[in-house]
Amino acid sequence: MHDCASKFSDDSGALAGLTDPDREEWYAALSNLGRTNPPSGAVWLSASHDAFIENLSAHISRQERVIVLAGRAWTAQRQHALAAGAYEFLSTGPVDAAELSARLRLIETGSALPKGTMLSGKQLQIGQVEHELTDREVEIMTLLIAAKGRFVVHDELLALWGRHAYEPQYLRVAIGKLRRRIEPEPDMPRYLLSEAAIGYRLVAGIE
């Protein structure tokens, strides 16, 4: 067992939903980053926990931020947790240190957007730059902002296209245009993030 495992088990109720194997794997991953504690301000659940569904529903109903851990990131499992309102879904076991570090920063800071970013009518202000959005872009941004950093699933976004709601290309094109408009490096997005087979999220911090 990893040296920090005993500290993990003694921590607050925020970690009570983790299985013992996930505790070990998670602290081993943190240790590789030179850390001993997970980010605060969230509830941590194991997707393999016997009471996972009940725990997830209970925490979401209390509007708590939930981070889900799983040894294997099955797409259906990710879809269920994120669509239910989980804030983030991380894989334990072998993880890329740079990716994990970036995800932890996002969890801790809650935002990659500059302070003072806001949407007013069709005007999206990011830092000192104002962007004029189209009607459809305003609709997309409104859904993403309302999610407060959580993923908005593809089906919910596609519903904006009415009778074309089953044509994902419409959404991909719109997201691409939105990224080219607001991202400093559209090919390496930092504000508008995607998750394969899940949906999109706007990194929180926007009013």
PESUL-V216101 format. One line per field, one symbol per residue. ss: DSSP state (H for helix, E for strand, - for the rest). psi: psi as a letter, one per 40 degrees, with the letter a starting at -180 (. if undefined). burial: I if it has 16 or more other ideal C-beta (glycine too) atoms within 10 Angstrom, else O. A space follows every 10 residues. Layout:
ss = ???
psi = ???
burial = ???
This chain:
ss = ----HHHHH- --HHH-E--H HHHHHHHHHH HH-------- --EEEE---- -HHHHHHHHH H----EEEEE ----HHHHHH HHHH---EEE E-----HHHH HHHHHHHHH- -------EEE --EEEE--EE EE--HHHHHH HHHHHH---- -EEHHHHHHH HHHH---HHH HHHHHHHHHH HH---HHH-- -EEEE---EE EE-----
psi = iideddddde aiededeiid dddddddddd ddefieiiii eihhihdehd fddddddddd defihhhhii dhghdddddd dddeeidihi haahihdddd ddddddddde ieiiiehihh behhhhbehh hhiidddddd ddddddefei ihiddddded ebeeeegedd dddddddddd dehdgdeghe dhiihhecai ihhiei.
burial = OIOIOOOIOO OOOIIOIIIO OIIIIIIIII OOOOOOOIIO OIIIIIIIIO OIOOIIOOII OOOOIIIIII IOIOOOIIII IIIOIIIIII IIOOIOOOOI IOIIOIIOOI IIIOOOIOIO OOOIIIOOOO OOIOOOIOII IOIIIOIOII IIIIOOIIOI IOOOIOOOOI IOOIIOIIIO IIOOOOOOIO IIIOIOOIII IIIIIIO
